[in-house]
Amino acid sequence: MRVLVFAELEEGRPTDLSLQCVSKGREIVDVAGGELSCVVMGREVGGAADMLARCGVDKVIAVEREELADYSTTPYRKALAQLIPDLSPDLILMPASTVGNDLAPPLATDLKAACILDCSSIQLEGGELSFGRVEFDGKAIAKYRGSTAMKIATLRDGIAEPAKPRDEGRAEIIKAEVTLSEADLIERVLRRDVARRTVDLRSAKVIVAGGAGVGSKENFKLIEELAELLGGEVGATRAAVDAGWTTPDRQIGQTGVTVSPDLYIACGISGAVQHRVGIMGAKTIVAINIDPNAPIFRFAHYKIVGDLREVVPKLIKLLKER
């Protein structure tokens, strides 16, 4: 099976989600056999191409053009549509980012490929690719299979560990040329303003999160205090954010961010599917809930049945006494 990863760049480096796509592509190729390639485009992509070449791929296709410095749908679509036929991939993986989800559908139209956006899982089942995606406002996970020879999928954050450069082995880097007409360049990026990120849940090693069961903004201060003592970040469900107990940039789940901490402490969180898809990458999940039948207990590693207003203060007291 031939797998191609489109690597999105941010400040000249492959994004974390692009590196997760590389890991997932490597996983599929290792099982099915075949080749893993990666394509990177932009103004100066030498550094990014070299990094990707050391991340376990078989080859890297690098396209350097001034017109590709900033993402715009048409030139990126046209450039990829010229490169891909020669590579003949069975599967194209892209980040489920603003760029990836914008680029994948029109590219699939050009290539007559099946297109599945926002995949939370990809598996080989009976020799065929199966794509999992959260549907019906988080109430179900649907499975899809494409009927076309070529398939394009965008992957949600947390689907795999990001690929890391290796000391041994370096893939071949192929510099490719593409043709872009004036009509392809009718959109120009004149200015790019990037908001400063103040909360980075994606890279947090420890997260303490609160849900509807926290009960009030005053109780939510317990979540914040526990997170501070553990040197972690504060997370929340949509219900907690909608209640005004914390800010939207701390929302985790289908309509928030996807996280993969070493430790995730869920306080007063029922464990609905729309939240679960956001924490699938967590290595250890500790759940505190007063309801012994809460869905979160089905997948938590450690379970504490009790009132968080009693349990969390005891944890805080123990940590302060250490």
Summary of the structure (lengths in Angstrom):
residues: 322
radius of gyration: 21.6
end to end distance: 53.4
largest distance: 68.0
contacts: 1080
relative contact order: 0.12
helix: 34%
strand: 28%
